[in-house]
Amino acid sequence: MLSPTALLKRTPLARLALAIALGTFGLPGLQSAAQAHGGAAEMVPLQSTLEAFGASVKWDDYANVFVIAKDGAYVKVKPDSKVAVLNGKRMELPVPVVFKGKTAYMSKDFINQVFQSGLDKTFVIETRPSPLNPLSADEINSAVEIIKKSEHYKPGFRFTEVSVHTPPKDQVWNFIYSGQKPTQSRQANIVVLDGKHVIEGQVDLDSKTLLSWKPIEGAHGMVLLDDFATVQSVIDTSAEYAQALAKRGITDIKKVVTTPLTVGYFDGKDGLTQDKRLLKIVSYLDVGDGNYWAHPIEGLVAVVDLEQKKLIKVEDGAVVPVPLKPTPYDGRGRKGVALKPLEIIEPEGKNYTITGNSIHWQNWDFHVRLDSRVGPILSTVTYDDKGKKRKIMYEGNLGGMIVPYGDPDAGWYFKAYLDSGDYGMGTLTSPIARGKDAPENAVLLDATIADYTGAPTTIPHAIAVFERYAGPEYKHQEMGQPNLSAERRELVIRWISTVGNYDYIFDWVFQQNGTIGIDAGATGIEAVKGVKTKTMHEATAKEDTRYGTLLDHNIVGTTHQHIYNFRLDMDIDGENNSLVEVNPVIAPNDRGGPRTSTMQTEQRVVSTEQQAAQKFDPSTVRLLTNFGKENKVGNPVSYQLIPYAGGTHPVAKGANFGKDEWLYHRLSFMDKQLWVTRYNPDEKYPEGKYPNRSQSDTGLGQFTKDDQSIENSDDVVWLTTGTTHIARAEEWPIMPTEWVHVLLKPWNFFDETPTLNLNSPK
């Protein structure tokens, strides 16, 4: 994440210098109106320079004022005035904004004077770096250099991970509460690919030494970005593939777009050798409409050996004509909708502060960093309850996800994408567009990760932070009395990852009342199958739509699933927690009166990891409880655990496969919505650390095999949610976002409604 120090250094002078270099400096006729430091000020065009800086600029014709917004700063400035208003506070401008003709000009020093004035308190300089901070660019370079100087290094190493090795959990919590620096030195985890071989390393960044070097037997590493280029190059130069394309009337290989797909594991039934680093390739035709996904080259699959960089097999099935109808998804050719502006403004600045990678909003404090595999990791989440900083969650993140398809045909049966574990969703982060992917008032944060060469790379606008109105927090109208109601605000941390045809939006939503929501949205373009059928009235329709829905002429959306698992290391008022089930029951009335039945609850403590792994019954209330801590009336403090889908399936559904499928041997997390394991810092991913081509479950299935006790222990909750995606016409050619959810809700955690202060005098 971008530190405040880096933020102050990043753009004002550099971008302003660029504007000046482009010839937008001091213009004749302006100097007389703009004097600074005893001499003529250099003037630059206001709008273009500020927009290059990343600010939005709007002219309010009624008020005769410019409104400028950038991250936490909200500025109003009138032409010919030496006073600007920044976040509701007056500031003096040495040089006023002036008009020449219809163009407004400002001093070249305006950006620094306004945005570094100190009046914007959104960003605070981090004076005590968190041990959870991601590696900086310098630290990434240092970590890689340690590897390169070691006796183990070979030219051609490719890096699948260069990340911070965090200190032990107790040392981190001690840092949060006491400020004491952890005793562990600053360290980094390294994973490299030596050809097809995976090796793990660990380095000490303080002493510049290699701490460990461990080859991982039998593991297949992640698919890396240069693998994408490899498969395209292999296809472009393959005579065998060109011959298969020619059978389909395709002669220009430059119009063929490849997609690299993991091959899964089928116990040799797919004819593939297990010890090779392989990808399967399906292709699409670029017809110039900007949507090659709508033009699948059906029945043709290539197998590429990534180590040899060669095509080793072509699976050439029945020829199905490529759907050629132009199907753009950008709205071209459609009449636009006229919308009046919808503005979200914060005229007095933000209600939150960002200090390094730590965020403070009202009673919430937490740390966020971007991981190259799972995206944002939110850590050390606490809630200030009347002056007491209470633990809620040590670490929360997307653990993993899978998108399995249900079509058994040669081009489809192997498709079961482990998006984070196979490809690295953090690496595939999609920069967030303000006003579209996130509201105008969002602060957009950059992130730095290592690429496959080990070089640091900055992802611009990787994470959005914004506050939003979320309806009434509560309301009551007593007859004859004034109305009582309060506005609910939410703080959202948003991240988007684009994995091939799908774009996934993840929101972490903090409510003032202690609730945390996690929303996962799928959008983008459905993976479709080319078929002979044009309409459902044709004889071929029944067979062609056996595994999906006819969406367009010759296009079927294949039925599949989106299954997400979230790893939540909850620490409810401490580390000694237990899983509790509360079941509403109907019991006979033994107290007399006209009622024959009563509503009561039965409570059960779940003892072990295997007992905790279960499908979600919405009638049962599941709590993570700390029996060692109570609220004022003696109830143990808890948080409720709720995975739910919404959208197509109100209740999260498990995997839609037969129990003899190899996918079940490899992955357990998708078929149960709740898992609880005893904390182990090495157990990070529900599908296991190296799931590509895995033969067995090295994730939650293995984690729970020893069936440890989870009573009164440091527990990790794993919540699975998702949906079976049955395609529909309204999702083609681009899919409106479909959301599923997880909710963490306080349950007797507080002594009373925690948001009563929303109606207290300010």
C-alpha positions in Angstrom: 0.0 0.0 0.0 1.1 3.5 -0.6 2.4 5.2 2.5 1.5 8.8 3.3 5.2 9.8 2.8 5.2 8.2 -0.6 1.8 9.8 -1.4 3.3 13.3 -0.6 6.2 12.6 -2.9 4.5 10.8 -5.7 2.8 13.2 -8.0 2.5 16.9 -7.3 5.9 18.1 -8.6 6.4 15.3 -11.1 3.1 15.7 -12.8 3.3 19.4 -12.6 6.7 19.3 -14.2 5.2 17.2 -16.9 2.5 19.8 -17.6 5.1 22.5 -17.7 7.3 20.5 -20.0 4.4 20.1 -22.4 4.2 23.8 -22.7 1.5 24.7 -20.3 3.6 27.1 -18.3 3.4 30.9 -17.7 1.3 32.4 -20.5 1.5 36.0 -21.7 -1.1 38.3 -20.2 -1.4 36.4 -17.0 1.6 37.6 -15.1 0.1 41.0 -14.2 -2.8 39.2 -12.4 -0.6 36.7 -10.6 2.4 37.7 -8.6 4.2 35.4 -6.2 7.3 35.9 -4.0 7.9 39.3 -5.6 7.8 38.1 -9.2 5.5 36.8 -11.8 4.0 33.4 -11.1 4.1 30.7 -13.7 0.6 29.7 -14.6 -0.7 26.4 -15.9 -4.2 25.4 -17.1 -6.2 24.4 -14.0 -8.4 21.6 -15.2 -6.0 19.6 -17.3 -3.2 19.9 -14.8 -5.3 18.8 -11.8 -6.9 16.0 -13.8 -3.4 14.8 -14.7 -2.7 14.9 -10.9 -5.6 12.6 -10.4 -8.1 15.1 -9.1 -11.7 15.7 -10.3 -12.6 19.3 -11.3 -16.1 20.6 -11.6 -17.3 24.1 -12.3 -20.4 25.3 -10.4 -21.8 28.0 -12.7 -24.4 29.1 -10.2 -21.9 29.7 -7.3 -19.1 30.7 -9.6 -16.7 28.3 -8.0 -14.4 25.4 -8.9 -14.9 22.2 -6.8 -11.8 20.0 -6.7 -11.7 16.6 -5.1 -8.7 14.3 -4.6 -8.8 11.4 -2.2 -9.5 13.1 1.2 -9.3 16.6 0.0 -12.4 18.6 -1.1 -11.5 22.1 -2.3 -13.6 25.1 -3.3 -11.9 28.0 -5.0 -13.3 31.1 -6.8 -11.6 32.9 -9.6 -9.8 36.1 -8.6 -9.9 35.1 -4.9 -6.9 34.5 -2.7 -9.0 32.3 -0.4 -9.8 28.7 -0.9 -11.8 26.4 1.3 -10.2 22.9 2.0 -12.4 20.4 3.9 -14.4 23.3 5.4 -11.3 25.3 6.4 -10.1 28.6 4.9 -6.6 28.8 3.5 -4.7 31.6 1.8 -3.6 31.3 -1.8 -0.5 33.4 -2.7 -1.8 33.5 -6.3 -5.5 33.4 -7.2 -7.0 31.3 -10.0 -7.7 33.5 -13.0 -9.5 33.2 -16.3 -8.0 34.0 -19.7 -10.8 33.7 -22.2 -12.7 30.5 -21.3 -9.7 28.8 -19.8 -8.9 28.9 -16.1 -5.2 29.1 -15.0 -3.6 28.5 -11.6 -0.1 28.9 -10.2 2.2 26.0 -10.9 2.6 25.8 -7.1 -1.2 25.5 -6.5 -1.1 21.7 -6.1 1.6 21.7 -3.5 0.1 24.6 -1.6 -3.3 23.0 -1.4 -2.7 19.3 -1.2 0.3 19.5 1.1 -1.2 22.2 3.3 -1.8 19.8 6.3 -5.5 20.6 6.4 -6.4 17.3 4.9 -6.1 14.8 7.8 -7.0 11.6 5.8 -3.4 10.5 5.5 -1.2 10.5 8.6 2.5 9.8 8.5 3.3 6.4 10.0 5.8 6.9 12.8 5.6 3.3 14.1 5.7 0.9 11.1 3.4 -2.1 11.5 5.1 -5.5 11.4 2.3 -6.5 9.1 3.2 -4.0 6.4 3.7 -5.5 3.0 7.2 -5.5 1.6 8.3 -2.2 0.1 9.9 -2.1 -3.4 13.3 -1.8 -1.7 12.5 -4.9 0.5 11.4 -6.9 -2.5 14.6 -6.0 -4.3 16.6 -6.9 -1.2 14.9 -10.3 -0.7 15.4 -11.3 -4.4 19.1 -10.1 -4.2 19.7 -12.4 -1.2 18.4 -15.3 -3.2 20.5 -14.4 -6.2 23.6 -14.2 -4.1 23.0 -17.6 -2.5 24.6 -20.8 -3.6 21.2 -22.1 -4.6 20.4 -19.5 -7.3 20.1 -20.5 -10.9 19.5 -18.2 -13.9 15.9 -18.6 -15.0 14.4 -18.8 -11.6 10.8 -17.4 -11.7 9.2 -16.1 -8.5 5.6 -17.1 -7.6 5.8 -15.4 -4.2 7.8 -12.6 -2.5 5.8 -11.6 0.6 6.3 -10.5 4.2 6.8 -13.2 6.7 4.8 -11.9 9.6 5.9 -12.3 13.2 4.2 -14.7 15.6 0.6 -13.7 16.4 1.2 -12.9 20.0 4.0 -10.5 19.1 1.7 -8.7 16.6 -1.1 -8.3 19.1 1.4 -7.0 21.7 2.5 -4.4 19.2 -1.1 -3.3 18.6 -1.7 -2.8 22.3 1.7 -1.8 23.7 3.6 -0.5 20.7 6.4 -2.9 21.5 8.3 -3.9 18.4 8.3 -7.7 17.7 11.4 -9.6 18.5 11.4 -11.3 15.2 13.4 -9.5 12.5 11.9 -8.3 9.3 11.7 -11.4 7.0 10.3 -12.4 3.7 8.8 -15.6 2.2 10.0 -16.6 -1.2 8.6 -19.3 -3.6 10.5 -19.9 -6.9 10.0 -22.2 -9.9 13.1 -23.9 -11.1 11.7 -25.2 -14.3 8.8 -27.3 -13.1 10.2 -27.7 -9.5 8.9 -25.6 -6.6 11.2 -24.3 -3.9 10.4 -22.4 -0.8 12.8 -20.0 0.8 12.9 -17.6 3.7 15.2 -14.6 4.1 16.2 -12.2 6.9 16.0 -8.7 5.5 17.8 -7.2 8.5 20.9 -9.4 8.3 20.6 -10.0 4.6 20.8 -13.8 5.1 19.0 -16.9 3.7 17.3 -18.6 6.6 15.8 -21.6 4.7 15.7 -23.3 1.3 13.3 -26.2 0.8 12.4 -28.1 -2.4 8.7 -29.1 -2.4 8.3 -32.6 -3.9 5.4 -33.3 -6.1 4.1 -29.7 -6.2 3.1 -27.9 -9.3 3.5 -24.1 -9.0 1.2 -21.3 -10.0 0.5 -20.2 -13.5 2.6 -17.1 -14.0 1.9 -14.2 -16.3 4.7 -15.1 -18.7 3.1 -18.5 -19.2 0.3 -16.6 -20.9 2.8 -15.4 -23.5 4.3 -18.8 -23.8 1.1 -20.5 -24.7 0.2 -17.8 -27.3 3.6 -18.2 -28.9 3.3 -22.0 -29.0 -0.1 -21.8 -30.7 1.1 -19.1 -33.1 3.9 -21.3 -34.4 2.2 -24.8 -34.3 1.6 -26.3 -37.7 -0.6 -28.9 -36.2 -2.8 -26.3 -34.5 -2.9 -24.3 -37.7 -4.2 -27.3 -39.5 -7.0 -27.8 -37.0 -7.9 -24.2 -37.3 -8.0 -24.5 -41.1 -10.6 -27.2 -40.8 -12.8 -24.5 -39.2 -12.1 -22.0 -41.9 -9.6 -20.0 -39.8 -6.5 -19.1 -41.7 -5.2 -16.0 -39.9 -3.5 -17.2 -36.7 -3.1 -13.6 -35.5 -6.8 -13.4 -34.9 -6.8 -16.4 -32.5 -6.8 -15.6 -28.8 -5.7 -18.3 -26.4 -6.7 -18.9 -22.8 -4.3 -20.9 -20.5 -6.3 -23.2 -18.3 -5.1 -25.6 -15.6 -5.7 -29.3 -16.4 -6.9 -30.6 -13.0 -6.3 -34.2 -12.0 -8.2 -37.3 -13.2 -6.0 -40.2 -12.1 -4.5 -40.6 -15.6 -7.9 -40.9 -17.3 -7.2 -37.7 -19.3 -4.0 -39.3 -20.7 -1.7 -36.7 -19.2 1.6 -37.4 -17.4 1.4 -36.1 -13.8 5.1 -35.0 -13.5 4.8 -32.4 -16.3 4.0 -28.7 -16.0 1.0 -28.5 -18.4 -1.7 -26.2 -19.4 -4.7 -26.8 -21.7 -5.5 -24.2 -24.2 -8.9 -23.3 -25.6 -9.1 -20.5 -28.1 -11.4 -17.7 -29.4 -11.6 -15.7 -32.6 -11.1 -12.0 -32.6 -13.6 -10.7 -35.2 -13.1 -7.0 -34.3 -16.1 -6.4 -32.1 -14.0 -6.2 -28.9 -15.5 -9.4 -27.5 -13.6 -12.5 -28.6 -15.3 -14.4 -25.8 -18.4 -14.5 -28.0 -16.6 -16.4 -30.7 -15.4 -19.7 -29.2 -13.5 -22.1 -31.4 -15.3 -25.2 -30.1 -14.1 -28.7 -30.0 -10.4 -27.8 -30.2 -8.1 -28.2 -27.2 -4.3 -28.0 -27.1 -2.0 -29.2 -24.4 1.2 -27.2 -23.9 4.2 -28.3 -21.9 5.4 -25.1 -20.2 8.8 -26.3 -19.4 9.6 -27.5 -23.0 7.5 -24.6 -24.5 5.9 -26.9 -27.0 2.6 -28.3 -28.0 2.4 -31.9 -27.0 -1.2 -32.8 -27.9 -4.1 -31.5 -29.9 -7.6 -32.8 -29.0 -9.6 -32.1 -32.2 -13.3 -32.9 -31.9 -16.3 -32.4 -34.1 -16.2 -29.2 -36.1 -18.7 -26.6 -34.8 -18.9 -23.4 -36.8 -17.5 -20.4 -34.9 -20.3 -18.0 -34.0 -19.3 -14.9 -36.0 -22.2 -12.5 -35.2 -20.6 -9.3 -33.7 -21.5 -9.1 -30.0 -19.8 -6.1 -28.4 -20.4 -5.7 -24.7 -19.5 -2.0 -24.5 -22.9 -0.6 -25.5 -21.9 0.5 -29.0 -24.8 0.9 -31.3 -27.2 1.4 -28.3 -28.8 4.6 -27.4 -27.4 5.9 -24.2 -29.4 6.6 -21.0 -29.6 10.3 -20.1 -28.7 10.5 -16.4 -28.4 13.7 -14.3 -25.3 13.8 -12.1 -25.4 12.0 -8.8 -22.8 13.5 -6.5 -21.3 12.2 -3.3 -19.4 14.9 -1.5 -17.6 15.1 1.8 -17.1 18.9 2.1 -15.4 18.7 5.4 -13.1 15.8 4.6 -13.1 12.1 5.5 -14.3 10.5 8.7 -11.4 8.0 8.5 -7.7 8.3 8.6 -5.1 6.1 6.8 -1.7 5.7 8.6 0.6 3.6 6.4 -1.5 0.5 6.0 -3.7 1.0 9.1 -7.2 2.5 8.9 -9.1 4.1 11.7 -12.8 4.8 11.3 -15.0 5.7 14.2 -14.6 2.8 16.6 -12.8 0.5 14.1 -9.1 0.0 13.7 -7.5 -2.5 11.3 -4.6 -3.1 9.0 -4.8 -4.0 5.3 -2.2 -5.3 2.8 -2.5 -6.7 -0.6 -1.3 -10.3 -1.1 -0.4 -11.6 -4.5 -2.5 -14.7 -4.1 -5.6 -13.9 -2.1 -5.8 -10.1 -2.4 -6.5 -7.9 0.6 -5.6 -9.3 4.0 -7.3 -7.4 6.9 -5.6 -7.9 10.2 -5.7 -6.9 13.9 -9.4 -5.8 13.7 -10.5 -4.1 16.9 -13.5 -2.2 18.1 -13.3 0.6 20.6 -16.1 -0.1 23.1 -16.4 2.9 25.4 -12.7 3.4 25.5 -11.7 -0.3 25.6 -10.0 -1.6 22.4 -11.5 -5.1 22.0 -10.2 -7.8 19.7 -12.5 -9.2 17.1 -10.3 -10.7 14.3 -6.6 -11.3 13.9 -6.7 -11.9 10.2 -9.4 -12.2 7.5 -9.1 -12.8 3.8 -10.3 -14.7 0.8 -8.9 -18.2 1.5 -9.6 -19.5 -1.9 -12.3 -20.0 -4.6 -13.2 -22.4 -7.3 -15.3 -22.1 -10.5 -16.2 -25.7 -11.6 -18.2 -26.4 -14.8 -20.6 -29.2 -15.4 -20.2 -30.1 -19.0 -18.4 -33.4 -19.7 -17.3 -32.5 -23.2 -13.6 -32.6 -24.1 -13.3 -28.8 -24.1 -15.0 -28.4 -20.7 -14.7 -31.4 -18.3 -11.4 -30.2 -16.9 -12.6 -26.6 -16.2 -12.5 -26.1 -12.4 -10.6 -22.9 -11.9 -8.9 -22.3 -8.5 -8.6 -18.7 -9.3 -6.4 -17.6 -6.3 -4.5 -20.9 -5.8 -3.7 -21.5 -9.5 -3.4 -18.0 -10.9 -2.9 -15.6 -8.0 -5.8 -13.2 -7.8 -3.7 -10.5 -6.2 -1.4 -10.5 -9.1 -4.5 -10.1 -11.4 -5.8 -7.1 -9.5 -7.8 -4.8 -11.7 -7.2 -1.0 -11.1 -10.4 0.6 -9.7 -12.0 3.4 -11.8 -13.4 6.2 -9.6 -17.0 7.0 -10.2 -17.6 3.6 -11.8 -16.0 0.8 -9.9 -16.2 2.8 -6.7 -18.0 6.0 -5.8 -16.5 9.5 -6.5 -15.6 9.9 -2.8 -13.4 6.8 -2.6 -9.7 7.0 -1.7 -7.8 4.8 -4.1 -4.7 3.2 -2.8 -1.8 1.7 -4.8 -0.1 -1.5 -3.9 3.3 -3.0 -4.6 4.0 -6.7 -5.3 6.7 -8.7 -6.9 6.3 -9.9 -10.5 7.5 -13.3 -11.8 11.0 -12.0 -12.3 11.2 -10.8 -8.7 11.0 -7.1 -9.6 8.6 -4.9 -7.6 5.7 -3.6 -9.6 3.1 -1.1 -8.5 -0.6 -1.7 -9.1 -2.3 1.6 -9.3 -5.7 2.1 -7.6 -5.6 -1.5 -6.2 -7.9 -0.9 -3.3 -10.7 1.6 -2.7 -11.8 2.9 0.7 -15.0 4.8 1.0 -17.8 5.6 3.4 -21.4 5.3 2.3 -25.0 5.8 3.5 -26.6 2.5 4.3 -30.1 3.2 5.4 -31.5 3.9 8.9 -29.5 2.3 11.7 -32.7 2.4 13.7 -36.0 4.2 13.9 -38.9 4.5 16.3 -42.0 6.8 16.2 -43.8 6.9 19.5 -47.3 8.3 19.3 -47.3 11.9 20.2 -43.5 12.0 20.6 -40.7 13.3 18.3 -39.4 10.8 15.8 -36.1 9.0 16.7 -34.0 7.7 13.9 -30.3 7.5 13.1 -28.4 7.2 9.8 -26.3 4.1 9.3 -22.9 4.6 7.8 -20.6 1.9 6.4 -16.9 1.9 5.6 -16.1 -0.3 2.6 -12.8 -1.7 1.5 -13.1 -2.8 -2.1 -10.8 -4.8 -4.3 -11.4 -6.2 -7.8 -9.6 -9.1 -9.6 -10.0 -10.0 -13.2 -9.3 -13.7 -13.9 -9.8 -14.3 -17.6 -13.5 -13.7 -18.6 -14.7 -13.0 -15.0 -14.2 -10.0 -12.8 -14.6 -10.5 -9.1 -15.5 -7.6 -6.7 -14.8 -8.1 -3.0 -16.1 -5.7 -0.4 -15.3 -5.8 3.3 -18.0 -3.7 4.9 -17.7 -2.3 8.5 -20.8 -1.1 10.2 -20.9 1.2 13.2 -22.7 -1.4 15.3 -19.8 -3.9 15.2 -21.1 -6.0 12.2 -18.6 -7.0 9.5 -19.9 -8.0 6.1 -18.0 -9.6 3.2 -19.7 -9.3 -0.2 -18.3 -11.2 -3.3 -19.6 -10.1 -6.7 -19.1 -11.9 -10.0 -19.3 -9.9 -13.2 -17.6 -9.8 -16.6 -18.3 -12.2 -19.4 -19.7 -15.7 -19.1 -17.6 -18.6 -20.6 -19.8 -19.8 -23.5 -19.9 -22.8 -25.8 -20.3 -22.7 -29.5 -23.3 -24.8 -30.7 -25.2 -25.5 -33.9 -28.5 -24.3 -32.4 -29.8 -20.8 -33.1 -33.2 -21.0 -31.3 -34.9 -23.4 -28.9 -37.3 -24.5 -31.6 -34.7 -26.4 -33.5 -34.1 -30.2 -33.4 -30.6 -29.8 -32.0 -31.7 -27.5 -29.1 -32.3 -30.2 -26.5 -28.9 -31.8 -26.8 -27.0 -28.5 -27.2 -28.6 -27.1 -24.1 -28.2 -30.2 -22.0 -25.5 -28.6 -19.9 -26.5 -24.9 -20.2 -28.7 -22.2 -21.5 -29.0 -20.9 -25.0 -28.2 -17.2 -24.7 -27.8 -16.1 -28.3 -27.7 -17.7 -31.7 -25.2 -20.5 -31.5 -24.1 -19.6 -28.0 -24.7 -21.6 -24.8 -23.9 -20.4 -21.3 -22.6 -23.5 -19.6 -23.9 -24.2 -16.1 -21.2 -23.8 -13.4 -20.6 -22.6 -9.9 -18.8 -19.8 -8.1 -17.7 -21.0 -4.7 -15.8 -18.7 -2.3 -14.2 -19.6 1.0 -13.1 -17.0 3.5 -10.4 -17.6 6.1 -11.3 -15.7 9.3 -9.0 -16.0 12.2 -11.4 -14.6 14.8 -10.3 -13.7 18.3 -13.5 -12.7 20.1 -12.2 -10.7 23.1 -9.1 -13.0 23.0 -7.9 -16.2 21.6 -9.8 -18.7 23.8 -13.0 -19.3 21.7 -15.5 -22.1 21.1 -18.0 -22.9 18.4 -21.6 -22.9 19.8 -24.8 -23.9 18.1 -28.1 -22.4 19.2 -31.2 -24.2 17.8 -34.7 -22.8 18.1 -37.0 -25.6 19.1 -40.7 -26.2 19.6 -41.4 -27.5 23.1 -44.7 -28.4 24.8 -46.3 -25.9 27.1 -46.1 -27.3 30.6 -47.1 -24.0 32.4 -50.9 -24.0 31.7 -53.0 -21.6 29.8 -54.4 -21.8 26.3 -51.1 -22.3 24.5 -50.0 -25.8 23.6 -46.5 -25.1 22.5 -43.6 -22.8 23.3 -40.5 -21.5 21.5 -37.3 -22.3 23.2 -33.6 -22.7 22.3 -31.1 -25.5 22.8 -27.4 -24.8 23.0 -24.5 -27.1 22.1 -20.8 -26.6 22.1 -19.1 -28.2 19.1 -16.1 -30.1 20.3 -13.8 -31.0 17.4 -12.8 -29.9 13.9 -14.6 -32.6 12.1 -17.9 -32.0 14.0 -17.6 -28.3 13.0 -17.4 -29.1 9.3 -21.0 -28.9 8.2 -23.5 -27.7 5.7 -25.3 -24.5 6.6 -28.7 -24.9 8.1 -30.2 -21.4 8.3 -32.4 -22.3 11.2 -29.3 -22.8 13.5 -27.5 -19.9 15.0 -23.8 -20.5 15.0 -21.6 -18.5 17.3 -17.9 -18.2 18.0 -18.0 -17.6 21.7 -15.5 -16.6 24.4 -16.8 -18.3 27.6 -14.1 -16.4 29.6 -15.6 -13.0 28.9 -19.2 -11.9 29.7 -21.3 -8.8 29.0 -22.9 -7.0 31.9 -25.7 -9.5 32.5 -23.4 -12.6 32.4 -23.9 -13.8 28.8 -20.6 -14.9 27.2 -19.5 -12.7 24.4 -19.8 -14.0 20.8 -20.0 -13.3 17.1 -22.5 -14.9 14.9 -21.2 -16.6 11.7 -23.4 -16.3 8.7 -22.6 -17.5 5.1 -25.5 -16.8 2.7 -25.8 -16.5 -1.0 -28.6 -14.2 -2.1 -29.2 -13.7 -5.8 -30.0 -17.0 -7.4 -29.7 -19.1 -4.3 -30.7 -17.5 -1.0 -28.9 -20.3 0.9 -25.3 -21.1 -0.1 -25.2 -24.3 -2.0 -22.5 -26.9 -1.9 -20.7 -28.6 -4.8 -23.0 -29.9 -7.6 -21.0 -33.1 -8.3 -21.2 -36.8 -7.7 -19.2 -38.1 -4.8 -16.9 -40.2 -7.1 -15.6 -37.1 -8.9 -11.9 -36.5 -8.5 -12.6 -33.0 -7.6 -13.9 -34.3 -4.2 -10.6 -36.1 -3.6 -8.7 -32.8 -4.2 -11.0 -30.3 -2.5 -13.3 -30.5 0.5 -13.9 -26.8 1.3 -16.6 -26.3 -1.5 -19.2 -28.7 -0.1 -19.4 -27.5 3.5 -20.3 -23.9 4.4 -18.7 -23.9 7.9 -15.3 -25.1 9.0 -13.5 -24.4 12.3 -9.9 -25.4 12.8 -7.4 -24.9 15.6 -5.0 -22.1 14.7 -1.9 -23.1 12.8 0.0 -20.3 11.0 0.9 -22.7 8.2 -2.7 -23.5 7.4 -3.5 -20.6 5.1 -5.5 -21.9 2.1 -8.6 -24.1 2.0 -7.4 -25.8 -1.1 -3.9 -26.3 0.1 -0.8 -24.3 -0.7 -0.1 -26.0 -4.1 -3.4 -27.0 -5.6 -2.4 -27.0 -9.3 -2.8 -30.6 -10.5 -3.0 -31.8 -6.8 -4.0 -35.4 -6.3 -5.4 -35.1 -2.8 -6.8 -32.5 -0.4 -3.9 -30.7 1.2 -6.2 -28.0 2.5 -9.2 -28.2 4.9 -9.5 -32.0 4.4 -6.0 -32.4 5.7 -6.2 -29.7 8.3 -9.2 -31.4 10.0 -7.9 -35.0 9.6 -6.4 -35.1 13.1 -9.8 -33.8 14.5 -8.3 -31.5 17.1 -10.4 -30.0 19.9 -11.7 -26.5 19.1 -13.1 -25.9 22.6 -11.7 -22.9 24.4 -8.9 -22.7 21.9 -7.4 -20.3 19.3 -9.8 -21.1 16.4 -9.9 -20.2 12.7 -13.3 -20.0 11.0 -13.6 -20.9 7.4 -16.9 -19.8 5.8 -17.9 -21.0 2.3 -20.6 -19.3 0.2 -21.4 -19.3 -3.4 -24.0 -20.0 -6.1 -24.7 -22.4 -8.9 -24.6 -20.1 -12.0 -27.5 -21.1 -14.3 -27.0 -18.7 -17.2 -29.8 -16.4 -18.4 -30.3 -14.0 -21.3 -30.0 -10.9 -19.1 -26.4 -11.8 -18.4 -25.3 -11.8 -22.1 -23.1 -10.3 -23.5 -22.0 -8.8 -20.2 -23.1 -9.9 -16.7 -24.6 -7.5 -14.1 -22.8 -8.1 -10.8 -24.2 -11.1 -8.9 -23.5 -10.9 -5.2 -23.1 -13.5 -2.4 -22.3 -12.8 1.2 -20.8 -13.5 4.6 -21.8 -11.8 7.7 -20.1 -11.6 11.1 -22.5 -10.1 13.7 -21.9 -9.3 17.4 -24.0 -11.5 19.7 -24.1 -10.4 23.3 -20.7 -8.9 22.6 -21.8 -5.5 23.8 -23.8 -4.4 26.9 -26.4 -2.5 24.8 -27.1 -1.1 21.4 -23.6 0.1 20.5 -24.8 3.0 18.3 -26.9 4.9 20.9 -24.3 7.7 20.6 -25.5 8.4 17.1 -28.2 10.4 18.8 -26.0 12.0 21.4 -25.0 15.6 21.3 -22.0 16.1 19.1 
